[in-house]
C-alpha cells in the first residue's frame, strides 16, 4: 500500500468532495425525466457487471490479426540454388 502524506490525503479528500458537489449540481440541473432515464441506465450498467474475461489463446498466437497487406510471408522453399557449371 502506498503511504501518502497528510497534506496529500487532505488534498485528495478536498478534490473528492468538490467532484461530488459538481456531480450533484450537474444532476440537479437536468430535467426530471432525463435524470430518471440516466439513473436507470446507470443502474442497468452496474447490474451487468464487468465484461467476461476473453478466452485464453494458444501460446504464440498474436492477440490481433495482422492488418491487410501486412500478413507474414510464406516460408521459402529450401531448394539448393542452381549453380552454373562452366
Beta strands, then each sheet from edge to edge (+ up, - down):
end
